[in-house]
């Protein structure tokens, strides 16, 4: 595999990071994690986990049309941030498989990128 030259001038195999990039990424991730808050602070507490488990029992397959994979995630149709009162309301939930949930999350977060929170 060919090497690539990083912004700091290091030569590393493609698909890897040099020590400088790893340090920057780690510092950036720590800052993001600190600003994000814990799962419980974001609304994912014991009540949420109980509801999530029960919801997946009743809705075991992904809700995305054409996808019949086993659901492993429960998605809020209206986010907790936008509608905290709907956090534990079943009509605001849908079951999804990991790939479909990841696509949805990436799409939603790209639309909200730069939005003041």
Secondary structure by P-SEA (a helix, b strand, c coil): cbbbbcccccccccccccaaaaaaaaaaaaaaaaaacccccccccaaaaaaaaaaaaaccccccccccccccccccccccccccccccccccbbbbcaaaaaaaaaaaaaaaccccc
